[in-house]
Amino acid sequence: MPRFEVPEALVMEILCKLPVKSLIRFNCVCKYWCSSFHTPRFISKHYHNNLKNNNLNPVLQRFDANANVPYFSQLSVEKDEKFLVKQNIRFPFFMHDTAYVWVARHGLFCLHSPCMDDTEVAIWNPSTREFKILPPSSVQRPIYPGLTCDSVHFDCGAFEFDSKTDDYKFIRFVTLSFVDSECETSSGDGMSQVELYSLKCDSWKEIPSPNYRPFDLCLGNNYLDGIFYWQTTMGNTPYEKKMILSFDMANEKFSVSPIPEFVGFYPQNDILEILVFNGSLGVIAYTVERIDMSFDLWVMNGEVWTKKFSIESIPGVVRPLGFWKNGEMFLLNTNYEVVLFDPSTQELKVLGINTYLDHHREYVSLFFYVESLIPINGIKEH
């Protein structure tokens, strides 16, 4: 019988629909497959297949209070929507502090510690198990007569792909604290800088700092159409006004816009968080000092803010963690368990994921990624 040959184009069409784990194994089948898996066309097609099918993968960040280190739990989702801890991961370059995480839409994570050590910044592809430690910042710190830089603090970062330059970029805000060199006392308010890292150039540079300081509060993705969004304030208490600070990744410029009063006018003990919900910029407001938690979700349609939904009360919940595929909300309850709430049915589902090692609930975070083969010129995890 003559052997039936499957056209190579059809073979590649089938392979680009498979999980990354299978493709890594198939690297050993033949040289043609191995080289094809590394082409930009195959990588892009594979990623967009996962994106089209909404193949989200959750990662839970937790904090081991006993060892004083953060770790990440990759969760697998079974067919019956059952969530299981697939693997716990700790990174050797985060040894003394909690790690902040920013997620790119191309399945890459940026891990960043707020401490002074510039080497504690890394890009991680959880699908290929590859990570890259970024070089130390080359940005010059200002020098003032009679003052000594006492500490450097990093926060409010953002990491994404700039389609204009075909480059991955990471932006972070830097706060410098100074002390008087003679009497060794604090000099007052710190100085702010903004640093931008380019993966293509593998280097840092300083960009002009805005007059507003962002809050490091965002629920899920805060990136839309090439622009990052943070919450900030203008004015002083009791006249301060909540605003939205944005950064255009392509033009590398900041701008600020107001949050309408009907969205942002909430009591002082309520929290507002910026997020992207179903492809639109949104703001979620929730209470923090009540037995039962209430939520209001506002989204911007064009230039008009509309209320997407309002949840009056969910008992036994501490704070939101993020949104799932069909608009369900991941929440953290008073027992430090991750639960899933469906706003359409008002059903609360306990997932069996306990965060009992976490003595500080603010360190519990949930992130989502789509599998990708994107290389970052790093090294494999041990």
N, C-alpha and C positions, 0 to 999 in steps of 0.2 A: 504493500500500500504506500502511495506517495505521502510524505510528511506534510501536514498542513501548516503553512507558515502564517503567523499572525503579523500583519503589517506593524512596523515599528511605531508609526504614529498612533495606532490604536493601543499598543502596549503602553506608551507614555501617557495616553489619555486615561488608562486604567490605573497606572501607578500613581498619578498625581492626585488620586482620590483616596490614597491609603494613609494611615497614620505615620508620623515621623519614625516611630520605633520600628515599623516594618521596613521603611525605606533605608534606614541605617543598616539593618540586617542584609538587605538586598544589594548593598554596595559591593558585596563579595560575589555576586552572581556573575558579572562580567564587567569589563572595563567600560563598555559603552554605557551601561546603566549607571555606573559610578560617576562617570563624567557628566552624564545628562542631569543627574540629581543636583549638580552644582551650577547649572546654567541659570542665568537670570530669568529666562522664559519659564523653565520648569518651576523654579522657586516661587515666582509670581502666580503661576496658574495653580499650584498646590495651595498657596495661602488663600487665594480668592475662592477656591472651592470650599475651604473650611469656613471662610467668612460668609459665603452665600448660604451654607447650611447651618449657620449660627452655632458652630461647634465650639462653644465656650468651655474653658477649663478653669475651675476655681482654685485659687491658692490662698490658704489661710495663714496670716502672719500672727505668731504668738510670741510670748515672752516667758522664758523659763526663769522664774524668780530665784530658784535655787542655784543655778549656774550663772545667773546674771547675763544671759545672752539671748538674742532673738533667734527664732528658727521658723522655718516655713513648712507647711504641710500641704502637699499636693493632694487634691481631692479628686476621686474618680466618681463619675455619675453613672449609675446603673440604669437599665431600661425603665425600671419602675420609679425613677427619680429618687433613688436612694443614694445618699452621699457617703462615701467611705474614704478614710484617710489612706492614700496610696503610698505615700513616702514622706518622711520628715527629713528636712535638710538644714544643716547648719554650715555657714561659710566661715572659714578660718580668718578672714580679714575683718569680721565683726566680732570682736572678743569682749569689749567692755561697755558697749552701749547698744541701745535699740537702733534698728535700721529703718530708715524711711524708704518707701518704695514708690516709684513712678513707673507706669506701664505704658508702653507704646502699642499702637494698634497693630503693629506687625509682629506681635508676640514676643517682644523683648522687654525685660525688666531692667530698670536702673535702681541699684541698691546704694544707699548713701547714708553714712553715719553723720550725726551733727557735731561730732567732736573735732578737735583741731587737726587731726592727722589727714592730710589730703589724699593719702593712698587708699583710704577707706571709701572709695567710690568704685563701683563695678557695674558692668553691663552683663546681663545673664540671659541666655536663651534656655528656658526650662525644657524645651522639646529636644534639643540636640545635646544638652548638658554642657554647653560651652559657656565660659565666662571670661571677661576681660577686665582686668584692673586698670583703671585710668591713671595716667601720669599725674604727678603733683601739679598743682596750679602754678603757672608762670606769671600770674598777675602780681604786680608790685603793690605792697601795702604802703599806705601813706606814712610819712614820718613827720612828727610835730616836735618842735623844740620843747624840751623839758617833760615830754610824755613818752611812756613806754607802752607798747601794745601788750596788753595783759592776756587777752583771750580772743579767739576767732570762732564764731558760731555760724554754722551753715543751716539753712532751712528753706522752705517754700520752693522746692525744685520742680522742674518740669522736663520731661524727656519725650521727644517725638521725632518723626521723620519730616524733613523739609523737602518736598517734592521739587521745589524750584532749583535747589542745588544738588538734589539727589544725595542727601546727607542726613545722618542722625545727629541730633543736637541735644545737649543737656544744659539747662539754665538753672542757676541757683543764686539765692540771695545770701550775702555775707554780712555779718555784723561784727565790727571790731570794737573791743572795749580797751580803754586806755587808763593808765594810772599815772599819777604825778611821780616823776623819777626821784624827787627828793624826799617827800613825805609818804610816798607809797599809798596814796589814797586815790579813790576812783575820781576820774575827771568829769563824771556825769554821763550824759547821753552818749551812746556809741555811734560809730561812723558806719555807713552802709555802702556796700559795693554790690555789683551784679556781675557774675562770671558766666561765660558761655563756652561750652566744650563742643568741638567738632570731631566726630568719629573719623571723617575722611582725612582731616589734617592731623588728627590725634594730638590736639593742642587746645589750650585755653586762651581766652582773651577777655578783657573787661569791656562792658558796654555801659552807656549812660544809665544811671540809676534813677527811677521815678521818684516823685515826691511823696508817694504813698507806700506804706508798708503792707504787704499782703498777709492774710491769715492763712495758716497752713491747715485749712479745713476744706476738704473737697470729698464728696461722696462718689467714688468711682472715677470715671474719666472726666476730666475738665478741659478737654481739647476738642475743638470743632472747626473744621474747614481752615486749618492752618493757624488757629489762634487759641492761646491758652487763657483761662479765666480763673481769677482768684477773687475772694472777698476782701475788701479793705474799708477803712473808715475815713471820713473827712470831718475836721472840726474836733472840738473837745467836749467832754461830758459836761452838762447833760444835753449839749446841742450837736453831738456827733451824728453823722449820717452815714448809713451803710452804702457802699459803692461797689462796683465791679471793676477790678483792674484787669486789663487784658494785655497780652503780648503777642505780636505778630511774628511767627517764627521765620518767615521768609524775609521780611523787611527789618527784623530785629528791633522793633520799636514798641513802646508802651503807650497805652491810652486808658482813659477812665470814663465810666458811664454810670449813671445813677440806677439804683434799684427803686422802682416806684414804691411810694409809701404804702399802698395797699398790699404790696408783697413784703416789704421789710419792716412795717410798723408792728412789732411784737414786743411783749414785755422783755425786760432785761435778762430774765432767766431762761429765755428761749434761745435756740441756736439756729442760725441760718447757714446752709452749706450750698456751694455752687456745684452743679453737676451737669452732665449731658444726658438727656433722657430721650431715647428713641430718635436720635438725630437732631435734637433741639436743645438750646441752652435752657437750663432750668435752675430753680432755687427751691430747696426743701426746708421747711421750718418745722421744728419740733420742740417739745417741752423737755426740761431736764430735771425738774424738781417736783414731780408728781408720781403718785403710785401707778397711774396708768398714763401711757404716752399717746400724744396726738400728733398727727402729721398733716401738713398742707404742702402740696407739690404744685409749683407754678412753672410754666414753660413759656418761652417766647416764640410766638408764631409771627414771623416777619418782624414788625416793630411793636407788636401788641403782646402784653403778658396776659395769659389766661390760666385759671386754676384747673389743673388736670384732675386732681382728686383731693378729697379731704377725709381723713380718718379720725374719727372723734376720740376713740379710746382703745388702746391695746394693753391689757393688764400684764404686769410682770416683765416689762421690757425696759432695757437700759438705754439702748441707742441703736440706730440703723447702721448696717454694714455695707449695703449695696443692693443693686437690683439684678434680678435674674432674667432669663430669656423672655418671658411673657409678662413682664411688669411686676412679678412677685418681689417682695422685699426680704432680704436677709436681715435678721435682727439679732441682737445679743440680749438674752434675758437675765434676770437677777441671779440665776444659778450658773451664770457664765456658760450657757449653752447657746449654740447657734440654732436659730429657728427660722422658718420660712413662712411669710405671711402673704396671702393672696388677697389683694384689695377688692377683687370682683366678687369673691365668695365669702370674704371675711374669715377664712379658715387659717388657723395657726398650726403649723406642722413642726414638731420637734424632730431634728435630723439626727440626734444621737452623737453630735460632735461636741465634746466637752472641752472647755479651755481651763481646766482646774489648776494648771500650773501658773496661770496668769494672776498675779496679785494686783495688777493694775489694768483695768478694763480698757483704758485708752490705748493700750498697746495691741489690742486685738483688732486686726484689719482683714478685709477680704478683697482680693483682686482677681481679675479675670483676664485670660489671654486666649488667643487662637493659635494653634500650632503652626510653626513656620520653620523653614530650613535656612533662614537668613544667617550668613556667616558674620562673625564680628571680629575675626582675626585674633581669637583668644586661645584659651587652653581648656581641656576637658576637666570636669570635676573629678576628684579622687573618688 
